[in-house]
Amino acid sequence: MRGSSLQARRANWFARFPLCVACEKLGRVSAAEQLDHIIPLHLGGSDSAPNLQGLCIPCHATKTAAELRGRH
């Protein structure tokens, strides 16, 4: 998904779920700024809502780095 469709999807998501889910699990409050695939697309994850989550930029970077370490 690209362009205005993606921007509309992101805006709708963050209006409904404004907080970073990873921070919430740790008892922190941070704004979600990145729409993340829980299971990455390259690992067979889907682009559907159950596979999406909002993350702050630091949490998204940490998750992405961990996923890249697991790739061969």
N, C-alpha and C positions, 0 to 999 in steps of 0.2 A: 504494500500500500504506500502511496506517495502523495505529495502535494496537499491540496486542500482537503482531500478525504482523510489523510493521516492527521492533519492539524485539527480537523473537526473531531475525530475520534479521540485524540489526546485531550482536547479541551473538555469533552464530555466526560472522559475517564477521571481527570483531575478535579472536575466539579463534583463528581460523586465520591471519589476516594482521594482526598487532598493530602494525605499523610503517607510518608515512606513506611512500607510494611515491615522492613527490616529494623528500622529504628523503633517502631512501635513494639516489636517483639522484645527489644532491649529496654523498654520503658522510657525511650526518648521520643521527643516530638520534633519531627523535621518534615518540611514540605516535600512531597513527591515531585520530582522534576523530570524524571525519565520513565517512559513506559517500557517495561522490561518483559521479555518472554521468560517465564519461569523455567521451562525446558526450551533451550535455544532452538531456533529453526533448524540449524545445521545438525542438531542431534535428534531431529524428528518431531520437535514440538510444533504445535499448531499456532495459527494466528488468531485463534478464537479467544473470547473473553476469559474462560476458565484458565487459560495459560498466560494471562497477563497480570502484571502487578506494577504498582507505582513505587519507584525508589528515588531517594535523593541521589545527587551526583556522586558523593563519596561511596555510598553503599553499592551503587551500580558499578563503579570502577572496581571495587573489591570483588564483587560477584563475577564480573567479566574477567578479571585477572585469574581468579580461581578456575574458571571454565577453561581459559587458555592454557593453564598449567596442566589440565587434564587431557588436553588434545595431543595427539601424536601425529 
